[in-house]
């Protein structure tokens, strides 16, 4: 950190958070909006459920491969250089996606968008961590969470609306004015607080990590075709475990590794991180499950399928700054515990009543989840980073953001695999088989919600020590 830099909240800092937040917002909007378009994409490009889910899974995988180098990028390049690169890549990907005639080209455009978001998302939180005064950190993280939390509220409903009236391509076209606005205010406002230095890029570490992540995601997409205990799935999981072990071993021997894996030796951080990953898994899984269940089983139009998520996400987004203020005033335990319990209740309501629940009831179930998510995610991130030494906070931020994307990709892939397996078992009745697969998936998410709560409580136990 530049010793002459004074931490203070001013207009340029707020605008820089908004600029980077818009990019993160746009990335999540497209991610959640495209979930609603899957049936339309399957029809237009003649692809299966297993193939179309790569629109989301591939994007999240790219995020998981880009975000880990955010600590290296932060040390070696200015905030403004990183922002300019990110927004340019995202705009190119957005224009390409809007006009592509091929599914493969659509996937490529999502890769470009993933690169842009992968740079912008940790950049936003790094700017907050290094420029915001400590007493206001929880509130500002809440504001940042509000920016990104609004995206799941806007994405499914806006995506469904645009698909119903104008087609799925309008989702990308509608983003362009926001991206141009982000570019303009980012160029004006983004400042540099930390000193820039030249460090060596740990290429071997990055190769190990990339192989591990790619193997893991491919392993989660294959069970629908081969089964969880098949040779291809087990082989990929074994490769993933071995390469991530090599990554950790190699990182511990280096003075300046790609990521400081020593962060995992701090129990309060590790337990908080595991709880965050459970939350992200459930969140992305529900974002896929509910709109597709509404369309394929209940016969709802894309717009109405997306509306299931809108009230909950809107409420959750509005509560994000309030949750951050609760952290500043009362500590982390109260909002995080309440949030975890609300999400667990939501998952159990979905699992046991989804088949007979009315459309309004499904919306209410999701309100519980979104309110709980709002109370938990920003505060849990702040609580986890609080327990890291200052010199590795940026590494901790990169670890959290990286594994969040990986958990989201796994959530989409695993739950898609569960639903696809049911559809393959009864291909002649797609509505019924989708309902059966959705029920199985929701029961899995209920179990995961319980373990999420357990790891949060463990984080507090270790935090006290």
LUMDOPA-32888 format. One record per residue (C-alpha): residue in one letter; z, x, y. Coordinates in nm, 2 decimals, padded with zeros to 4 digits, always signed. Example, Ala and Ser with C-alpha at 12.3 -4.5 7.8 and 13.67 -1.06 7.14 Angstrom:
2
NODE bati      Z      X      Y
NODE    a +00.78 +01.23 -00.45
NODE    s +00.71 +01.37 -00.11
% end
This chain:
465
NODE bati      Z      X      Y
NODE    x +00.00 +00.00 +00.00
NODE    x -00.09 +00.12 +00.35
NODE    x +00.24 +00.21 +00.51
NODE    x +00.12 +00.09 +00.85
NODE    x +00.02 -00.26 +00.73
NODE    x +00.26 -00.54 +00.84
NODE    x +00.29 -00.84 +00.60
NODE    x +00.25 -01.15 +00.81
NODE    x +00.08 -01.49 +00.78
NODE    x -00.20 -01.52 +01.04
NODE    x -00.53 -01.71 +01.07
NODE    x -00.73 -01.44 +00.90
NODE    x -00.50 -01.43 +00.60
NODE    x -00.52 -01.80 +00.56
NODE    x -00.90 -01.80 +00.59
NODE    x -00.93 -01.51 +00.34
NODE    x -00.73 -01.71 +00.09
NODE    x -00.95 -02.02 +00.15
NODE    x -01.27 -01.81 +00.12
NODE    x -01.17 -01.66 -00.22
NODE    x -01.02 -01.99 -00.32
NODE    x -01.34 -02.18 -00.26
NODE    x -01.51 -01.95 -00.51
NODE    x -01.24 -02.00 -00.77
NODE    x -01.26 -02.37 -00.69
NODE    x -01.64 -02.37 -00.74
NODE    x -01.61 -02.19 -01.07
NODE    x -01.35 -02.44 -01.21
NODE    x -01.54 -02.74 -01.07
NODE    x -01.85 -02.64 -01.26
NODE    x -01.65 -02.56 -01.57
NODE    x -01.48 -02.90 -01.58
NODE    x -01.78 -03.10 -01.44
NODE    x -02.01 -02.96 -01.72
NODE    x -01.77 -03.09 -01.98
NODE    x -01.87 -03.44 -01.88
NODE    x -02.24 -03.35 -01.90
NODE    x -02.23 -03.23 -02.26
NODE    x -02.39 -03.55 -02.41
NODE    x -02.67 -03.53 -02.15
NODE    x -02.73 -03.16 -02.21
NODE    x -02.73 -03.22 -02.59
NODE    x -03.00 -03.48 -02.54
NODE    x -03.22 -03.29 -02.28
NODE    x -03.21 -02.96 -02.46
NODE    x -03.18 -03.09 -02.82
NODE    x -02.87 -02.88 -02.90
NODE    x -02.56 -02.96 -03.10
NODE    x -02.19 -02.99 -03.00
NODE    x -02.13 -02.64 -03.13
NODE    x -02.41 -02.50 -02.91
NODE    x -02.35 -02.69 -02.59
NODE    x -01.98 -02.59 -02.58
NODE    x -02.10 -02.23 -02.50
NODE    x -02.17 -02.36 -02.15
NODE    x -01.79 -02.35 -02.10
NODE    x -01.68 -02.10 -02.37
NODE    x -01.94 -01.84 -02.27
NODE    x -01.84 -01.87 -01.90
NODE    x -01.47 -01.82 -01.99
NODE    x -01.55 -01.53 -02.21
NODE    x -01.73 -01.36 -01.92
NODE    x -01.42 -01.42 -01.70
NODE    x -01.20 -01.26 -01.97
NODE    x -01.43 -00.95 -01.97
NODE    x -01.45 -00.92 -01.59
NODE    x -01.09 -00.99 -01.48
NODE    x -00.93 -00.70 -01.67
NODE    x -01.11 -00.45 -01.45
NODE    x -00.98 -00.62 -01.13
NODE    x -00.70 -00.37 -01.10
NODE    x -00.95 -00.08 -01.12
NODE    x -01.18 -00.26 -00.87
NODE    x -00.89 -00.32 -00.63
NODE    x -00.80 +00.05 -00.63
NODE    x -01.16 +00.17 -00.58
NODE    x -01.33 -00.08 -00.36
NODE    x -01.24 -00.27 -00.05
NODE    x -01.15 -00.64 -00.06
NODE    x -01.46 -00.73 +00.15
NODE    x -01.70 -00.53 -00.08
NODE    x -01.56 -00.71 -00.39
NODE    x -01.59 -01.05 -00.22
NODE    x -01.94 -00.99 -00.10
NODE    x -02.05 -00.89 -00.45
NODE    x -01.87 -01.19 -00.61
NODE    x -02.01 -01.45 -00.38
NODE    x -02.37 -01.31 -00.41
NODE    x -02.36 -01.32 -00.79
NODE    x -02.22 -01.68 -00.79
NODE    x -02.48 -01.81 -00.55
NODE    x -02.77 -01.65 -00.75
NODE    x -02.63 -01.81 -01.07
NODE    x -02.59 -02.15 -00.90
NODE    x -02.95 -02.16 -00.78
NODE    x -03.08 -02.04 -01.11
NODE    x -02.87 -02.31 -01.30
NODE    x -03.00 -02.58 -01.07
NODE    x -03.36 -02.53 -01.15
NODE    x -03.37 -02.38 -01.50
NODE    x -03.59 -02.55 -01.76
NODE    x -03.43 -02.37 -02.06
NODE    x -03.09 -02.39 -02.22
NODE    x -03.08 -02.01 -02.27
NODE    x -03.15 -01.96 -01.90
NODE    x -02.87 -02.21 -01.81
NODE    x -02.63 -01.99 -02.03
NODE    x -02.75 -01.68 -01.84
NODE    x -02.68 -01.85 -01.50
NODE    x -02.33 -01.93 -01.62
NODE    x -02.28 -01.56 -01.70
NODE    x -02.37 -01.47 -01.34
NODE    x -02.12 -01.74 -01.21
NODE    x -01.86 -01.60 -01.45
NODE    x -01.90 -01.25 -01.31
NODE    x -01.86 -01.39 -00.95
NODE    x -01.55 -01.60 -01.04
NODE    x -01.41 -01.31 -01.25
NODE    x -01.40 -01.09 -00.94
NODE    x -01.29 -01.36 -00.69
NODE    x -01.00 -01.52 -00.88
NODE    x -00.78 -01.21 -00.91
NODE    x -00.89 -01.10 -00.56
NODE    x -00.73 -01.41 -00.41
NODE    x -00.40 -01.35 -00.58
NODE    x -00.41 -00.98 -00.51
NODE    x -00.46 -01.06 -00.14
NODE    x -00.16 -01.29 -00.15
NODE    x +00.06 -01.05 -00.34
NODE    x -00.01 -00.75 -00.10
NODE    x -00.03 -00.94 +00.23
NODE    x +00.21 -01.24 +00.22
NODE    x +00.58 -01.18 +00.32
NODE    x +00.81 -01.21 +00.02
NODE    x +01.01 -01.51 +00.15
NODE    x +00.70 -01.72 +00.17
NODE    x +00.53 -01.60 -00.15
NODE    x +00.61 -01.91 -00.36
NODE    x +00.48 -02.15 -00.10
NODE    x +00.15 -01.95 -00.05
NODE    x +00.10 -01.92 -00.42
NODE    x +00.15 -02.30 -00.43
NODE    x -00.12 -02.34 -00.16
NODE    x -00.35 -02.11 -00.36
NODE    x -00.28 -02.32 -00.67
NODE    x -00.37 -02.63 -00.47
NODE    x -00.71 -02.49 -00.39
NODE    x -00.79 -02.42 -00.76
NODE    x -00.59 -02.72 -00.89
NODE    x -00.81 -02.96 -00.69
NODE    x -01.11 -02.84 -00.89
NODE    x -01.01 -03.02 -01.22
NODE    x -00.96 -03.34 -01.02
NODE    x -01.30 -03.31 -00.85
NODE    x -01.50 -03.17 -01.14
NODE    x -01.51 -03.44 -01.41
NODE    x -01.53 -03.74 -01.18
NODE    x -01.78 -03.58 -00.94
NODE    x -01.98 -03.44 -01.24
NODE    x -01.99 -03.78 -01.40
NODE    x -02.09 -03.95 -01.07
NODE    x -02.37 -03.70 -01.00
NODE    x -02.49 -03.71 -01.36
NODE    x -02.51 -04.09 -01.36
NODE    x -02.70 -04.11 -01.03
NODE    x -02.89 -03.78 -00.99
NODE    x -02.87 -03.58 -01.31
NODE    x -02.66 -03.28 -01.40
NODE    x -02.86 -03.03 -01.19
NODE    x -02.71 -03.19 -00.87
NODE    x -02.37 -03.05 -00.97
NODE    x -02.50 -02.70 -00.89
NODE    x -02.70 -02.80 -00.58
NODE    x -02.40 -02.98 -00.43
NODE    x -02.19 -02.65 -00.45
NODE    x -02.43 -02.44 -00.23
NODE    x -02.30 -02.56 +00.11
NODE    x -01.95 -02.48 +00.01
NODE    x -02.05 -02.13 -00.12
NODE    x -02.23 -02.05 +00.21
NODE    x -01.93 -02.16 +00.41
NODE    x -01.71 -01.94 +00.19
NODE    x -01.95 -01.64 +00.24
NODE    x -01.93 -01.68 +00.62
NODE    x -01.55 -01.71 +00.66
NODE    x -01.49 -01.44 +00.40
NODE    x -01.70 -01.18 +00.58
NODE    x -01.51 -01.26 +00.90
NODE    x -01.15 -01.28 +00.77
NODE    x -01.09 -01.06 +00.46
NODE    x -00.88 -00.76 +00.55
NODE    x -00.77 -00.44 +00.37
NODE    x -00.40 -00.38 +00.32
NODE    x -00.39 -00.13 +00.03
NODE    x -00.53 +00.22 +00.05
NODE    x -00.86 +00.28 -00.14
NODE    x -00.87 +00.57 -00.38
NODE    x -01.11 +00.70 -00.65
NODE    x -00.99 +00.66 -01.01
NODE    x -01.16 +00.71 -01.34
NODE    x -01.29 +00.41 -01.52
NODE    x -01.14 +00.39 -01.88
NODE    x -01.47 +00.31 -02.05
NODE    x -01.33 +00.36 -02.40
NODE    x -01.05 +00.12 -02.33
NODE    x -01.29 -00.13 -02.19
NODE    x -01.52 -00.11 -02.50
NODE    x -01.22 -00.17 -02.73
NODE    x -01.10 -00.47 -02.53
NODE    x -01.45 -00.62 -02.50
NODE    x -01.51 -00.60 -02.88
NODE    x -01.17 -00.76 -02.94
NODE    x -01.23 -01.05 -02.70
NODE    x -01.59 -01.12 -02.81
NODE    x -01.49 -01.11 -03.18
NODE    x -01.20 -01.34 -03.12
NODE    x -01.40 -01.60 -02.93
NODE    x -01.68 -01.59 -03.19
NODE    x -01.42 -01.63 -03.46
NODE    x -01.29 -01.95 -03.30
NODE    x -01.64 -02.10 -03.28
NODE    x -01.73 -02.06 -03.65
NODE    x -01.48 -02.26 -03.85
NODE    x -01.67 -02.58 -03.80
NODE    x -01.96 -02.43 -04.00
NODE    x -01.78 -02.18 -04.24
NODE    x -01.41 -02.28 -04.24
NODE    x -01.10 -02.10 -04.11
NODE    x -01.05 -01.89 -04.42
NODE    x -01.42 -01.79 -04.46
NODE    x -01.52 -01.43 -04.47
NODE    x -01.71 -01.44 -04.13
NODE    x -01.41 -01.59 -03.95
NODE    x -01.14 -01.36 -04.11
NODE    x -01.36 -01.05 -04.06
NODE    x -01.40 -01.12 -03.69
NODE    x -01.03 -01.19 -03.65
NODE    x -00.95 -00.86 -03.82
NODE    x -01.19 -00.67 -03.59
NODE    x -01.03 -00.84 -03.29
NODE    x -00.68 -00.73 -03.40
NODE    x -00.78 -00.38 -03.48
NODE    x -00.97 -00.32 -03.16
NODE    x -00.70 -00.46 -02.94
NODE    x -00.44 -00.24 -03.12
NODE    x -00.66 +00.06 -03.05
NODE    x -00.69 -00.05 -02.68
NODE    x -00.31 -00.07 -02.65
NODE    x -00.26 +00.26 -02.83
NODE    x -00.51 +00.44 -02.61
NODE    x -00.38 +00.28 -02.29
NODE    x -00.02 +00.40 -02.35
NODE    x -00.14 +00.76 -02.38
NODE    x -00.32 +00.76 -02.04
NODE    x -00.17 +00.82 -01.69
NODE    x -00.41 +00.57 -01.53
NODE    x -00.53 +00.32 -01.79
NODE    x -00.75 +00.02 -01.75
NODE    x -00.45 -00.20 -01.77
NODE    x -00.08 -00.11 -01.78
NODE    x +00.01 -00.26 -02.11
NODE    x +00.37 -00.14 -02.05
NODE    x +00.40 -00.48 -01.88
NODE    x +00.43 -00.64 -02.23
NODE    x +00.75 -00.44 -02.29
NODE    x +00.93 -00.66 -02.03
NODE    x +01.04 -00.97 -02.23
NODE    x +01.07 -01.21 -01.93
NODE    x +00.70 -01.13 -01.84
NODE    x +00.58 -01.15 -02.20
NODE    x +00.75 -01.48 -02.28
NODE    x +00.63 -01.63 -01.95
NODE    x +00.27 -01.51 -02.03
NODE    x +00.27 -01.67 -02.37
NODE    x +00.39 -02.00 -02.22
NODE    x +00.11 -01.98 -01.96
NODE    x -00.15 -01.92 -02.23
NODE    x -00.03 -02.22 -02.43
NODE    x -00.06 -02.43 -02.11
NODE    x -00.42 -02.30 -02.05
NODE    x -00.52 -02.37 -02.41
NODE    x -00.40 -02.73 -02.38
NODE    x -00.55 -02.79 -02.03
NODE    x -00.90 -02.68 -02.13
NODE    x -00.88 -02.85 -02.46
NODE    x -00.79 -03.19 -02.30
NODE    x -01.06 -03.13 -02.04
NODE    x -01.32 -03.12 -02.32
NODE    x -01.16 -03.38 -02.55
NODE    x -01.10 -03.68 -02.32
NODE    x -01.44 -03.72 -02.14
NODE    x -01.63 -03.67 -02.47
NODE    x -01.41 -03.91 -02.66
NODE    x -01.46 -04.17 -02.39
NODE    x -01.83 -04.13 -02.40
NODE    x -01.90 -04.08 -02.77
NODE    x -01.64 -04.31 -02.92
NODE    x -01.57 -04.57 -02.65
NODE    x -01.92 -04.58 -02.50
NODE    x -01.82 -04.51 -02.14
NODE    x -02.06 -04.38 -01.89
NODE    x -02.02 -04.02 -01.77
NODE    x -01.87 -04.12 -01.44
NODE    x -01.60 -04.34 -01.59
NODE    x -01.53 -04.08 -01.86
NODE    x -01.46 -03.83 -01.58
NODE    x -01.23 -04.07 -01.40
NODE    x -00.97 -04.04 -01.68
NODE    x -00.87 -03.70 -01.53
NODE    x -00.91 -03.78 -01.16
NODE    x -00.58 -03.95 -01.07
NODE    x -00.37 -03.70 -01.26
NODE    x -00.55 -03.39 -01.13
NODE    x -00.53 -03.53 -00.77
NODE    x -00.16 -03.59 -00.80
NODE    x -00.11 -03.25 -00.96
NODE    x -00.30 -03.07 -00.69
NODE    x -00.10 -03.24 -00.41
NODE    x +00.22 -03.15 -00.58
NODE    x +00.13 -02.77 -00.61
NODE    x +00.27 -02.67 -00.27
NODE    x +00.58 -02.88 -00.33
NODE    x +00.64 -02.71 -00.66
NODE    x +00.60 -02.37 -00.49
NODE    x +00.86 -02.48 -00.23
NODE    x +01.10 -02.58 -00.51
NODE    x +01.07 -02.22 -00.64
NODE    x +01.16 -02.08 -00.31
NODE    x +01.46 -02.31 -00.26
NODE    x +01.60 -02.37 -00.61
NODE    x +01.46 -02.10 -00.83
NODE    x +01.21 -02.12 -01.12
NODE    x +01.41 -02.29 -01.39
NODE    x +01.41 -02.65 -01.25
NODE    x +01.04 -02.70 -01.17
NODE    x +00.92 -02.51 -01.48
NODE    x +01.15 -02.69 -01.72
NODE    x +01.06 -03.03 -01.58
NODE    x +00.69 -02.94 -01.59
NODE    x +00.70 -02.83 -01.95
NODE    x +00.88 -03.15 -02.06
NODE    x +00.63 -03.37 -01.88
NODE    x +00.34 -03.20 -02.05
NODE    x +00.50 -03.22 -02.39
NODE    x +00.56 -03.60 -02.34
NODE    x +00.19 -03.64 -02.24
NODE    x +00.06 -03.45 -02.54
NODE    x +00.27 -03.67 -02.78
NODE    x +00.16 -03.99 -02.61
NODE    x -00.20 -03.89 -02.65
NODE    x -00.16 -03.79 -03.01
NODE    x +00.01 -04.11 -03.13
NODE    x -00.14 -04.38 -02.90
NODE    x -00.49 -04.26 -02.80
NODE    x -00.68 -04.49 -03.05
NODE    x -00.51 -04.81 -02.93
NODE    x -00.44 -04.71 -02.57
NODE    x -00.62 -04.89 -02.29
NODE    x -00.84 -04.69 -02.04
NODE    x -00.56 -04.73 -01.79
NODE    x -00.30 -04.60 -02.04
NODE    x -00.51 -04.29 -02.10
NODE    x -00.52 -04.22 -01.73
NODE    x -00.14 -04.26 -01.71
NODE    x -00.09 -04.02 -02.00
NODE    x -00.29 -03.76 -01.82
NODE    x -00.09 -03.81 -01.50
NODE    x +00.22 -03.69 -01.69
NODE    x +00.03 -03.38 -01.80
NODE    x -00.12 -03.30 -01.46
NODE    x +00.21 -03.34 -01.28
NODE    x +00.38 -03.11 -01.53
NODE    x +00.11 -02.86 -01.50
NODE    x +00.14 -02.85 -01.13
NODE    x +00.52 -02.79 -01.15
NODE    x +00.47 -02.52 -01.40
NODE    x +00.17 -02.29 -01.37
NODE    x +00.20 -02.14 -01.02
NODE    x +00.58 -02.10 -01.06
NODE    x +00.55 -01.95 -01.40
NODE    x +00.30 -01.69 -01.27
NODE    x +00.53 -01.61 -00.98
NODE    x +00.83 -01.59 -01.21
NODE    x +00.65 -01.36 -01.46
NODE    x +00.53 -01.12 -01.18
NODE    x +00.87 -01.11 -01.02
NODE    x +01.00 -00.92 -01.33
NODE    x +00.74 -00.64 -01.30
NODE    x +00.78 -00.32 -01.10
NODE    x +00.58 -00.33 -00.77
NODE    x +00.34 -00.06 -00.89
NODE    x +00.21 -00.27 -01.19
NODE    x +00.21 -00.61 -01.03
NODE    x -00.17 -00.60 -00.99
NODE    x -00.20 -00.51 -01.36
NODE    x +00.03 -00.80 -01.44
NODE    x -00.19 -01.03 -01.23
NODE    x -00.50 -00.90 -01.41
NODE    x -00.34 -00.95 -01.75
NODE    x -00.24 -01.31 -01.67
NODE    x -00.58 -01.41 -01.53
NODE    x -00.76 -01.23 -01.81
NODE    x -00.57 -01.39 -02.10
NODE    x -00.57 -01.73 -01.92
NODE    x -00.95 -01.73 -01.94
NODE    x -00.94 -01.62 -02.30
NODE    x -00.69 -01.89 -02.39
NODE    x -00.90 -02.15 -02.21
NODE    x -01.21 -02.03 -02.40
NODE    x -01.02 -02.04 -02.73
NODE    x -00.89 -02.39 -02.64
NODE    x -01.24 -02.52 -02.59
NODE    x -01.38 -02.34 -02.89
NODE    x -01.10 -02.43 -03.14
NODE    x -01.08 -02.80 -03.03
NODE    x -01.46 -02.82 -03.03
NODE    x -01.46 -02.68 -03.39
NODE    x -01.20 -02.94 -03.50
NODE    x -01.41 -03.23 -03.36
NODE    x -01.74 -03.08 -03.48
NODE    x -01.60 -03.05 -03.84
NODE    x -01.51 -03.42 -03.83
NODE    x -01.86 -03.50 -03.70
NODE    x -02.03 -03.29 -03.98
NODE    x -01.81 -03.47 -04.24
NODE    x -01.94 -03.81 -04.13
NODE    x -02.27 -03.76 -03.94
NODE    x -02.39 -04.12 -03.98
NODE    x -02.11 -04.26 -03.77
NODE    x -02.07 -04.03 -03.47
NODE    x -01.83 -04.26 -03.28
NODE    x -01.58 -04.29 -03.57
NODE    x -01.60 -03.92 -03.67
NODE    x -01.55 -03.82 -03.31
NODE    x -01.24 -04.04 -03.29
NODE    x -01.10 -03.88 -03.61
NODE    x -01.16 -03.53 -03.49
NODE    x -01.01 -03.61 -03.15
NODE    x -00.69 -03.74 -03.32
NODE    x -00.65 -03.43 -03.53
NODE    x -00.71 -03.21 -03.22
NODE    x -00.45 -03.41 -03.02
NODE    x -00.18 -03.36 -03.29
NODE    x -00.25 -02.98 -03.28
NODE    x -00.20 -02.98 -02.90
NODE    x +00.13 -03.16 -02.94
NODE    x +00.26 -02.88 -03.16
NODE    x +00.14 -02.62 -02.91
NODE    x +00.32 -02.80 -02.63
NODE    x +00.65 -02.76 -02.81
NODE    x +00.60 -02.39 -02.85
NODE    x +00.50 -02.37 -02.49
NODE    x +00.84 -02.51 -02.39
NODE    x +01.02 -02.28 -02.63
NODE    x +00.87 -01.96 -02.48
NODE    x +00.95 -02.08 -02.12
NODE    x +01.31 -02.11 -02.22
NODE    x +01.30 -01.77 -02.38
NODE    x +01.16 -01.63 -02.06
NODE    x +01.46 -01.76 -01.86
NODE    x +01.70 -01.62 -02.12
NODE    x +01.55 -01.27 -02.10
NODE    x +01.52 -01.31 -01.72
NODE    x +01.89 -01.35 -01.68
NODE    x +01.95 -01.03 -01.87
% end
